[in-house]
Amino acid sequence: MSPTIPPLAGKLDGLRSSAIRDLLKLTARAEIVSLAGGLPDAELMPRARLADAAAAALSHNGCLQYTESPGWAPLREVLAERESGRLGRPVPLAEVFVTHGSQQALSLLAEVLLDPGALVVVEDPAYVGALQVFRAAGARIAAVPLDAEGMRTDALTELLARGERPAVVHTVSNFHNPGGVTMSSRRRAELARLADEHGFWVIEDDPYGELWFDGPAPAPVASYSRNVIRLSSASKILSPSLRVGWMVAPDPVCRAVELLKQGADLCGSALTQQIATDLLADTAWLTAHVDHVRGVYGERAKTLVHAMRSRFGDRVRCSDASGGMFVWADFTDGTDTELLLPGALAAGVAYVPGAAFAVGGGYRNSMRMCFTTSDEPTLELAVDRLAHAVAVRNPQPTQP
């Protein structure tokens, strides 16, 4: 007699694996130039400085023990000082919470702020990690579009005027993933005003804010309202393997997150938090390091955008890469990027089709490209290969 297999939770029925993670499995071949992953360049990560910090942490036993659930106190002190400078107001230690990457903060916040069926507003196209979290929480998801100034707060205002009452509005305010745009100061102030007026939480997800090329991003949305919970991370400026993210939120939110984190993993890694503290507290070194990363990424971003515009002309519209890690491109000639992808892979280049970021369908003519892990000649080669794949699938008529 075959055993009866117990069922899994019903909430899994509506979940699906990240299309990006699945695509990475297909791009492991060395001959493929991958613009698909959202990865910082490991060659720019400060391995020697990380090794020194690790050796210093391992010189005593404290890094081998459990640490506090909200995070190692000296790290929280460093983060409180950094975030106070960003927000233009003192950030108390009690309002800083360290998590296992900012993605864990997003997941814990979904449990703290959302009941099943609660409404969450996201940007469209959306950060897929946020969509996974909110779907797992059983939230009802509504989308508002992006334009060159970021989230369209006029569309959010219309949604509110229809009587919708979100529990949470999620935004990637700086150098959007995947859209590549940055929310304007005007819209940041408007989003904060709407949060105060209608009583919803804003989660300002900001892993890319320090990776600006032409000039710093505007003041955070969290500088305008205490209804804004701000997330950030060391992954993009130091190393993802540290798994050090943080949240700035009112004390009641932090204490609720603490209760759930105790049930999830008790605490983070004392070792990696002490390493991160060493590097984040060394402000002169960190400034020089991040400046170098910005310079390299800025040149790569400009190369990719220039190559796309040169090769495709008015057949493609590209976002202006003023920071972050991504360029968003829209084909204007009807090219379907999902149907194009097999030919692109055969030509030796990968990207993420725009449909992977759609909340309710769409973006069939769009793609996201990451420029951080390839040098300029390789990025130009990637665009050449993409142009070849497009020409094979969708040749243009010959001029007379």
C-alpha positions in Angstrom: 0.0 0.0 0.0 1.4 3.4 -1.0 1.7 5.9 1.7 -0.6 9.0 1.6 1.5 12.0 0.9 0.5 14.9 3.2 -0.5 18.1 1.4 1.5 21.3 1.4 0.0 24.6 2.4 -2.6 26.0 0.0 -0.9 29.4 -0.1 1.8 27.8 -2.3 -0.7 27.3 -5.1 -0.4 30.8 -6.4 3.3 31.1 -6.2 5.8 30.5 -8.9 9.6 30.5 -9.1 11.4 33.7 -10.1 11.8 33.8 -13.8 15.1 35.5 -13.3 16.5 32.7 -11.1 15.3 30.2 -13.6 16.9 32.0 -16.4 20.3 32.1 -14.6 20.4 28.3 -14.9 20.3 28.7 -18.7 23.0 31.3 -18.8 25.7 29.4 -17.0 27.5 28.5 -20.2 30.7 30.4 -20.5 30.1 31.5 -24.1 26.9 33.4 -23.2 27.2 37.1 -22.2 24.6 37.4 -19.5 22.8 40.7 -19.0 20.2 38.8 -17.1 21.4 38.6 -13.5 21.1 41.4 -11.0 24.6 40.8 -9.6 27.3 43.2 -8.5 30.7 42.6 -9.9 32.7 40.3 -7.7 35.9 41.7 -9.1 35.1 45.0 -7.5 34.3 43.6 -4.1 37.0 44.4 -1.5 38.3 40.9 -0.8 41.5 42.0 1.0 39.6 44.5 3.2 37.0 41.9 3.9 39.7 39.4 4.9 41.3 41.9 7.3 37.9 42.6 8.9 37.2 38.9 9.2 40.6 38.3 10.8 39.9 41.1 13.3 36.5 39.7 14.1 37.9 36.1 14.6 40.6 37.3 16.9 38.0 37.0 19.8 35.2 34.6 20.5 32.3 37.0 20.4 31.8 36.6 16.7 31.2 32.9 17.1 28.2 33.3 19.4 24.6 34.2 18.9 23.9 37.9 18.7 20.9 40.1 19.5 17.8 39.5 17.3 17.7 43.2 16.1 21.4 43.0 15.2 24.8 43.5 16.7 24.6 46.8 18.7 27.7 48.4 17.3 26.5 47.8 13.7 23.1 49.3 14.5 25.0 52.3 15.9 26.9 52.8 12.7 23.7 52.4 10.7 21.8 54.8 12.8 24.5 57.4 12.2 24.5 56.7 8.4 20.7 56.8 8.2 20.5 60.0 10.3 22.6 61.7 7.7 20.4 60.5 4.8 17.1 61.3 6.5 18.1 64.7 7.9 16.9 63.8 11.4 18.2 61.7 14.3 17.4 58.0 13.9 17.2 56.4 17.3 18.9 53.0 17.8 15.6 51.4 18.6 14.4 52.2 15.1 17.3 50.4 13.3 16.9 46.6 12.7 19.4 44.4 11.0 18.1 41.6 8.8 19.5 38.7 6.7 19.6 40.9 3.6 16.9 43.5 2.9 14.8 40.7 1.3 14.3 39.2 4.8 13.1 42.6 6.0 10.6 42.7 3.2 9.4 39.2 4.1 9.1 39.9 7.8 7.3 43.2 7.2 4.7 41.4 5.0 3.9 39.2 8.0 3.7 42.2 10.4 1.8 44.6 8.2 -0.5 42.5 6.1 -3.5 40.3 6.8 -4.6 37.9 4.0 -6.5 39.8 1.4 -5.0 43.2 2.4 -4.2 45.5 -0.5 -0.6 46.2 -1.5 0.2 48.7 -4.2 3.4 48.1 -6.2 5.0 49.7 -9.2 4.5 48.3 -12.6 6.9 46.9 -13.8 7.6 45.5 -10.4 10.5 44.2 -8.4 9.9 40.4 -8.6 11.2 39.8 -5.0 8.5 42.0 -3.7 5.8 40.3 -5.8 6.9 36.9 -4.4 6.7 38.2 -0.8 3.3 39.8 -1.1 1.8 36.9 -3.0 3.0 34.5 -0.3 1.4 36.7 2.3 -2.0 36.4 0.5 -2.2 40.0 -0.3 -4.3 41.5 -3.0 -1.9 43.4 -5.4 -2.7 46.5 -7.4 -0.2 48.2 -9.7 0.5 51.8 -10.6 2.7 52.6 -13.6 6.2 54.1 -13.7 7.4 56.9 -15.9 10.6 58.9 -16.1 9.9 60.4 -12.6 9.2 57.1 -11.0 5.9 55.9 -9.4 3.0 57.9 -10.9 1.5 59.3 -7.8 -1.4 60.7 -9.9 -2.4 57.1 -10.6 -2.1 56.2 -6.9 -4.3 59.2 -6.1 -6.9 57.9 -8.6 -6.8 54.5 -7.0 -7.4 56.1 -3.6 -10.3 58.2 -5.0 -12.0 55.0 -6.1 -12.1 54.0 -2.5 -9.2 51.5 -2.4 -7.4 51.5 0.9 -3.9 50.0 0.7 -2.2 48.7 3.8 1.2 49.1 2.1 2.6 50.9 -0.9 6.0 49.5 -2.1 8.5 51.5 -4.0 12.1 51.1 -5.3 12.6 54.8 -5.2 16.2 55.0 -6.5 17.5 53.6 -9.8 14.5 51.3 -10.0 14.8 47.5 -10.5 13.8 46.8 -13.3 12.8 50.2 -14.7 16.0 52.1 -14.1 14.2 55.3 -13.2 14.4 57.4 -10.0 11.4 59.0 -8.2 11.5 62.8 -8.4 11.5 64.9 -5.2 8.0 66.2 -6.0 6.6 62.7 -6.2 8.4 61.6 -3.0 6.8 64.4 -1.1 3.4 63.6 -2.7 3.7 59.9 -1.8 4.5 60.8 1.8 1.6 63.2 1.9 -0.8 60.5 0.7 0.5 58.0 3.2 -0.1 60.5 6.1 -3.5 61.5 4.8 -4.9 58.0 4.1 -3.0 56.1 6.8 -1.0 53.5 4.9 2.6 52.3 5.2 5.2 53.0 2.5 8.0 50.5 2.2 10.9 52.4 0.5 13.2 49.7 -0.8 16.6 51.3 -1.5 19.4 48.9 -2.2 20.9 51.0 -5.0 20.8 54.5 -3.6 24.6 54.9 -3.2 25.3 53.7 -6.7 24.7 57.1 -8.4 26.7 58.2 -11.4 25.9 61.8 -12.2 24.7 63.0 -8.8 23.1 61.7 -5.6 19.5 60.7 -5.6 16.9 63.0 -3.9 16.2 62.8 -0.2 14.5 59.5 0.8 10.7 59.3 0.9 11.3 58.4 4.6 12.6 62.0 5.2 9.1 63.3 4.5 7.0 61.0 6.8 7.2 58.6 9.7 4.8 56.3 7.9 7.7 55.3 5.6 9.7 52.2 6.4 13.1 52.4 4.8 15.1 49.3 3.7 18.7 49.1 2.5 21.6 46.7 2.2 25.4 46.2 2.1 25.0 43.7 -0.8 25.5 46.2 -3.6 28.4 48.2 -2.1 30.3 45.5 -0.2 29.2 41.9 -0.9 26.0 40.0 -1.1 27.5 37.1 0.9 27.6 39.1 4.0 23.8 39.0 4.0 23.6 42.3 5.9 20.5 44.4 5.3 18.7 46.8 7.5 15.4 48.5 8.2 14.6 51.9 9.6 11.1 51.9 11.1 9.1 53.2 14.0 9.8 51.3 17.2 6.5 49.3 17.3 7.2 48.0 13.8 10.8 47.0 14.8 9.5 45.2 17.9 6.9 43.3 15.9 9.6 42.3 13.4 11.8 41.2 16.3 9.1 38.8 17.5 8.8 37.2 14.0 12.6 37.1 13.4 13.1 35.2 16.7 10.8 32.5 15.3 12.4 32.6 11.8 16.2 32.4 12.6 16.7 33.7 16.2 19.3 36.2 15.0 21.7 37.0 12.2 25.4 36.1 11.9 27.5 37.8 14.5 30.6 37.2 12.3 29.3 38.9 9.1 27.7 41.7 11.1 31.0 42.5 12.8 32.8 42.4 9.4 30.2 44.8 7.9 30.6 47.1 10.9 34.3 47.3 10.4 33.9 48.3 6.8 30.9 50.6 7.1 32.5 52.5 10.0 35.7 53.2 8.1 34.2 56.1 6.3 37.3 57.4 4.4 38.0 53.9 3.0 34.3 53.3 2.2 33.9 56.6 0.4 36.9 55.8 -1.8 35.7 52.2 -2.4 32.1 53.3 -3.4 33.4 56.1 -5.6 35.5 53.5 -7.5 32.5 51.2 -7.9 30.4 54.1 -9.1 33.0 55.1 -11.7 33.3 51.6 -13.2 29.5 51.0 -13.2 28.9 54.5 -14.7 31.2 53.8 -17.7 29.6 50.4 -18.3 26.1 51.8 -18.1 26.9 54.5 -20.6 28.5 52.0 -22.9 25.4 49.7 -22.9 22.9 52.6 -23.5 25.1 54.1 -26.3 25.4 50.7 -27.9 21.7 50.0 -27.8 20.8 53.4 -29.2 23.5 53.2 -31.9 22.6 49.7 -33.1 18.8 49.9 -32.9 18.0 53.6 -33.4 14.4 54.4 -33.0 13.5 50.7 -32.9 14.4 50.7 -29.1 13.8 53.2 -26.3 16.3 52.8 -23.4 16.2 54.3 -19.9 19.0 56.7 -19.1 21.3 54.9 -16.7 22.0 57.5 -14.0 22.8 55.0 -11.3 22.0 51.5 -10.0 22.5 48.3 -12.0 19.9 48.1 -14.7 18.7 49.5 -18.1 15.1 49.0 -19.2 14.5 48.8 -23.0 11.3 48.9 -25.0 11.2 47.7 -28.6 9.0 50.0 -30.6 8.7 47.7 -33.6 6.6 44.9 -32.0 9.6 42.6 -31.1 8.4 40.1 -28.5 11.3 39.7 -26.1 10.0 36.3 -24.8 9.9 34.9 -28.3 13.2 36.5 -29.1 15.0 35.0 -26.0 15.8 31.5 -27.5 17.4 33.1 -30.5 19.3 35.5 -28.3 20.7 32.6 -26.2 21.7 30.8 -29.4 23.5 34.0 -30.4 25.3 34.1 -27.1 23.5 36.8 -25.1 20.9 36.7 -22.3 18.5 39.3 -20.8 15.3 39.2 -18.8 12.1 39.6 -20.8 9.9 42.4 -19.5 7.0 40.1 -18.9 8.8 38.6 -15.9 8.2 41.9 -14.1 4.6 42.5 -15.2 2.0 42.5 -12.4 -1.0 41.5 -14.5 0.5 40.9 -18.0 2.2 43.1 -20.5 5.7 44.3 -21.3 6.0 41.7 -24.0 8.2 44.2 -26.0 10.5 45.1 -23.1 13.6 43.7 -21.5 15.8 44.4 -18.5 19.6 44.4 -18.9 22.2 44.4 -16.1 25.5 46.1 -17.0 27.5 45.6 -13.8 29.3 42.3 -14.5 30.7 42.9 -18.0 33.4 45.3 -19.2 32.7 47.8 -22.0 34.0 45.6 -24.9 31.9 42.7 -23.6 28.8 44.9 -23.4 29.3 46.0 -27.0 29.7 42.4 -28.0 26.4 41.6 -26.2 24.5 44.2 -28.1 26.0 43.0 -31.4 24.8 39.5 -30.6 21.3 40.9 -29.6 21.1 42.8 -32.9 22.0 39.6 -34.8 19.2 37.7 -33.0 16.7 40.4 -33.7 17.7 40.5 -37.4 17.3 36.8 -37.7 13.9 36.8 -36.1 12.5 40.1 -37.3 14.5 41.3 -40.4 13.9 44.9 -41.5 12.9 45.4 -45.2 15.8 46.3 -47.5 16.0 50.0 -48.4 15.6 50.6 -52.2 
